[in-house]
Amino acid sequence: MRELIEFLAKSLVDDPDAVEVNQIEGEKSVIVELKVASEDMGKVIGKQGKIAKAIRTIAKAAGAKAGKKVIVEIIS
């Protein structure tokens, strides 16, 4: 999960070296914290949050395959 989110984020931003992904695993859920540079925040969120929603949808689909609920938090 961590690698998937990191790949997607690095593909979107201007400064891929600033992308950090932290994964916290629970019994039935996974929390993925995505940290990007403040100037790249708009690129990751997108207009009206469409890109962020797409990232969350992809993560939820991958999590469903593993039987876990995935929560993606985007922070700067």
DAHU-V657353 format. One line per field, one symbol per residue. phi: phi as a letter, one per 20 degrees, with the letter a starting at -180 (. if undefined). psi: psi as a letter, one per 40 degrees, with the letter a starting at -180 (. if undefined). burial: # if it has 9 or more other ideal C-beta (glycine too) atoms within 8 Angstrom, else .. A space follows every 10 residues. Layout:
BEGIN
phi->???
psi->???
burial->???
END
This chain:
BEGIN
phi->.gffffffff feeedffefc cdddedfdbc ddeddcfffe gfffemflmf ffffffffff fffffemced ddddcc
psi->dddddddddd ddidgddehh hhhhhadeih hhhhhiidee dddddihfed dddddddddd dddddefihh hhhhi.
burial->#..###.### .##.#..##. #.#.....## #######..# #.####.... ######.### .##....#.# .#.#..
END
